[in-house]
Amino acid sequence: MNLSYWEIKSWLTHVDFTIVGSGIVGLNCALQLKQRFPKAHILILEKGVLPQGASTKNAGFACFGSLSEILDDLKTHTEEAVVNIVEKRVNGLKLLRHTLGDTNIDYKQLGGFELFTETNSTLFENCLSNKAHINKLLKPVFKKEVFSLKGNSFNFKNIKSQYVFNAFEGQIDTGKMMDSLMHLVLKSGIKILNNITVEAFSEDASSVKIKTNLFEFSSSKLLIATNGFASQLINEAVKPARAQVLITKPIKDLHIKGTFHLDKGYYYFRNIDNRILLGGGRNLDFKAEETTELKQTELVQNKLETLLKTTILPEIPFEIDHRWSGIMGVGSRLQSGQKKAIVKQLGSNVFCGVRLGGMGVAIGSIIGKELADLI
C-alpha cells in the first residue's frame, strides 16, 4: 500500500494499543483502555467492512442459557463453574445496558421460552425433573426462581404443550447496539481501520511488529479480540462455529413475542419488526459448521424452513426475505471448562479475549473489560 507521510504519522505512528477486531469485545476493550489512559493512541483493525464475526450478525438475544443448555453444561462443568458462567452473563448484560442505555439498544425484557418437540420426551422430562434443582442453584444470582412452566399460548405445532419460561431473558436490536457502540468509540477519539487483515505479528523487547495485508507497523501492545477467527492468529483452544440465519418478510398481525429456544439452544427464533428471525442448526453437522466461511448450506437452510412450516408458522403463509451467517468462537464440545472465555496474556505485550461460546451479546462487554484490565 502506498501510504503518505500524513497517513503514517496520523494513524500508524506511536500506537499505544492495537486491537484486532471491532466487535463487541474489541470496542468495549478500547473504551475501557481510553478511560484508563485518556492520552493513549488506540487503533482498532477490522478485516471486514463491518465487524466480520458475529457482533452484527447475531439474533439479538439478551440471554444466559436455556434450562436444557445449563443441564448440558453440567456434564462438562462443575455446579460452581456453571453458576459462575451464568453470573458473568448476567453481569455482562448489565454492563452492556449501562454503557449504551436501554433505548439505544432497544432492550425489552419480554422473557424467554424453551420449546420441546413432541418426539423429544426424554429431554423434556429431564428438564422437568431438574428444574427445581437448577432454580435452587441459580437463586443466589437472581434472588428468585428463574424457570417456570407455561402453556403453549403461541400455538406452535408439533411441540410439547408446555414451555419452560424464563422471565429474566430479554432481547435487543443488534444493529442499534453496534451502531451506538461504534459511535461511542469514535467519539472517544479511538481510530478504526476497516478492510485490514492482520496476517502475523512478532515481539521485540518493548513493542509488537504487526504485519497486515496492506502495511506493517509497530504498537506498544497488541490485543486480539477476533473470537471466531482467533485460530488464524493464535494457538488457543478456540474453534470457529458458523451460525446460519434467515429472516422472513413482514407478517401481518404476528403475535409472537419473546425469545425462543429449541433443542438445547441449537435453534433460536424471535419476532423482529413483524418478521421471524430464525437461526441455528449447526448440530446437524458440527464438522461442516466448524468453518470461517460466511456461506449457507442446503442442509441447514432446509431444516430452518421446515421448522418455520411445521412448528413456528404452520398455518401462516410466509416468504424468506434474507439469509446470512455469522462466525462464533467456541471450545471443544466434550472438553471440560470449554464454556469459559479465554482472557489471557500471550507474551510480554500480546493479550487475547476470545471464545465467547455464542454468548457475545451477554458477555462481550465484560470480556472486553477483562481484556483491558490485563494491561
Secondary structure, DSSP 8 states (H G I E B T S, - for coil): ----HHHHHHHSSSEEEEEE--SHHHHHHHHHHHHH-TT--EEEE-SSSS-SSSTTTS--EE----HHHHHHHTTTS-HHHHHHHHHHHHHHHHHHHHHH-HHHHT-B---EEEE-BTT-HHHHHHHHHHHHHHHHHHHHHHSS--EEEEE-TT--SSB-SEEEEETT-EE--HHHHHHHHHHHHHHTT-EEE-S--EEEEEE-SS-EEEEESS-EEEEEEEEE--GGGGGGT--SS-EEEEEEEEEE---TT----SEEEETTTTEEEEEETTEEEEEE-GGG-TTTTSS------HHHHHHHHHHIIIIISTTS---EEEEEEEEEEE--TTSTTTTS-EEEE-SSSEEEEE--TT-HHHHHHHHHHHHHHT-
